[in-house]
Structure formats: C-alpha cells, structure tokens
Amino acid sequence: MAKFPHMLPAEVPLWERFLEVWGKDWDRFDYDVHVGKGADPGPEVPEPYRSLAISLTQKRIDAVGYQDGVVWIFEVKPDAGLSALGQLKAYRVLYRETFGYRGPLRLAVVTDRLNDDERLVYRRYGVRIYEVGYV
C-alpha cells in the first residue's frame, strides 16, 4: 500500500514538505477519500465487479484534514494552475453530498508554484494556498 494512496510520485514530495511545515496544525488526515456516486454499470454486472466499477469512477480527494472541528479538503498538484481550483470546488459539493456534512469546510491547494494571476483567483475563491517550493 502506498504511503499516501492515490497521490502520484510527483505529488508525494510536495505533501511530505507540507506535512513537515504545517502538518502539526491538523488533528489527522484521511487519504484517497472517495466522493460522489461514480458510474454504476447496472445490476446486470455481477458483484464484486459492479462495486469495483463504481469505486473506480468515483472522484478521489487527495487528502482530507481535520482541524478544530473544521474539515479541510486538499488538492496536491505540482504546478497546480487553475485546474486544481475546479477540482476543489467540485470536491466541496461532492463531499457534502456523500457524507451529509453541513459543518465548516475549507479548501486548500498544495503545490510547488503558482503565478500571480492564479494566486489572485485562488484567494478570491477562499482557497488556502500552500506553496511549498520546488522539492
């Protein structure tokens, strides 16, 4: 089993750097959190294949952190650009739907770099930026 399930090899050093610097600020983390309904191939597909198909098509959150009663959704991505923002916004909706969670929820991106325009957009959407530099 991978140390951080679902994270790609280029993402792991970014996450490890984040944990070194800020990890102590969270109570705990869950990884590879499945959200959404996924695509059901239908009842004609026998188990366990049907469940597997659904699981494989669900969206997956890189990390969910818990801090003083607040849930944090993290997207970890080198050179995140704006694509991570769309993922985070979708994950917020799907997390609430999947788990029926109505409490406080924050979004965060962990990346090695963002440009000024990207930083502006993330901040406008209330996404916390953790720019860990090149690792």
C-alpha positions, 0 to 999 in steps of 0.5 A: 500500500502506498504511503499516501494512496492515490497521490502520484510520485510527483505529488508525494514530495510536495505533501511530505514538505507540507506535512513537515511545515504545517502538518502539526496544525491538523488533528489527522488526515484521511487519504484517497477519500472517495466522493460522489456516486461514480458510474454504476454499470447496472445490476446486470454486472455481477458483484464484486465487479459492479462495486469495483466499477463504481469505486473506480469512477468515483472522484478521489480527494487527495487528502482530507484534514481535520482541524478544530472541528473544521474539515479541510479538503486538499488538492496536491498538484505540482504546478497546480494552475487553475485546474486544481481550483475546479477540482476543489470546488467540485470536491466541496459539493461532492463531499457534502453530498456523500457524507451529509456534512453541513459543518465548516469546510475549507479548501486548500491547494498544495503545490510547488508554484503558482503565478500571480494571476492564479494566486489572485483567483485562488484567494478570491475563491477562499482557497488556502494556498500552500506553496511549498517550493520546488522539492 
